[in-house]
Amino acid sequence: MRLPDIQIRDPFVLPVEGEQAFYLFGTTDRNAWKGPGTGFDCYRSADLDEWQGPLAAFRPPDGFWATTQFWAPEVHLYRDRYYMLASFKSPHRRRGTQILAADRPGGPYLPWSGGPVTPPEWECLDGTLHVDSGNRPWMVFCHEWLQAGDGTIAAIPLTRDLRKADGPAEVLFRASSAPWARALTGLNPADFATGEPFDPDLPRYVTDGPFLHRTASGTLLMLWSSFGDRGYAMGLTRSESGSLRGPWTQQAEPLWPHDGGHGMLFSDFNGRLFLTLHQPNKSPHERAVFREVLEAGDTLRLAGTA
């Protein structure tokens, strides 16, 4: 298989040095919005061109709490095990990000945390793992615009074993702080049966897909997605302190301005840095896109652009 053959949202690539192989994860249910959550598939490649799969990375065990909207799995190697952070939804519980674990990169992954580690009273999604300079693990995630209005990127500390939260969540920034972000308009409340009060006249700013990257010079950057002048887009923000708590300064223009987002960065085995994201942002046409990225001072730029 090649990337045009694979329907996938929220792509995440895990390079595995010992195998000289890459694993591609993402939202893989054909109907990610309203269909039943069947699990996550992954794909394996030695060259980022030809892919084997689909391989069943996660299937919900009997009695699993969530039934739909299985979204955005990320896999991180932490303390010699592989941990998947993924978001789930149930008609009876708020959306949240849970941690799963496996001994092998392709799984099978099993629940590790006792349900979501994001705040139970918040609608949350798109958790990513960040380990700070003191080796303390954090989950960075989105407090969703459907509940928050002006969506936020937040962080919550985790216990060292990644079993549960180890303190309260902290808001890092709001979507509207980015000069390029635009509020959603023309929303129909009937399309969003969340159980939350929904005022269609209230400005609604999306936050999606945070991912952190430390440059060779030590700058801490974060990719995240929202909507801009040309639709779904992905921006870049920089921590002025070099730490998770920021403050965060938003880049004025999005890194990817049109009909694509929820990206992350990975390096190949020759040290080249790549961005992957999904484009277009419409099901069932979304596909993973790979572009080489260069570090440019305290920011990033796509290879081949000024």
HELIX and SHEET records of a PDB file:
HELIX    1   1 LEU A    3  ASP A    5  5                                   3    
HELIX    2   2 GLU A   17  GLU A   19  5                                   3    
HELIX    3   3 TRP A  145  ALA A  148  1                                   4    
HELIX    4   4 ALA A  175  SER A  177  5                                   3    
HELIX    5   5 PRO A  189  ASP A  191  5                                   3    
SHEET    1   A 4 ARG A   9  VAL A  16  0                                        
SHEET    2   A 4 ALA A  21  THR A  27 -1                                        
SHEET    3   A 4 PHE A  40  SER A  45 -1                                        
SHEET    4   A 4 GLN A  52  PHE A  58 -1                                        
SHEET    1   B 4 THR A  68  TYR A  78  0                                        
SHEET    2   B 4 ARG A  81  SER A  90 -1                                        
SHEET    3   B 4 ARG A  93  ALA A 102 -1                                        
SHEET    4   B 4 LEU A 110  PRO A 111 -1                                        
SHEET    1   C 4 CYS A 124  VAL A 131  0                                        
SHEET    2   C 4 PRO A 137  HIS A 143 -1                                        
SHEET    3   C 4 THR A 152  PRO A 157 -1                                        
SHEET    4   C 4 GLU A 170  ARG A 174 -1                                        
SHEET    1   D 4 ASP A 208  ARG A 214  0                                        
SHEET    2   D 4 LEU A 220  GLY A 228 -1                                        
SHEET    3   D 4 GLY A 231  SER A 239 -1                                        
SHEET    4   D 4 TRP A 248  GLN A 250 -1                                        
SHEET    1   E 4 GLY A 261  SER A 267  0                                        
SHEET    2   E 4 LEU A 273  GLN A 279 -1                                        
SHEET    3   E 4 ARG A 287  ALA A 296 -1                                        
SHEET    4   E 4 THR A 299  LEU A 302 -1                                        
END                                                                             
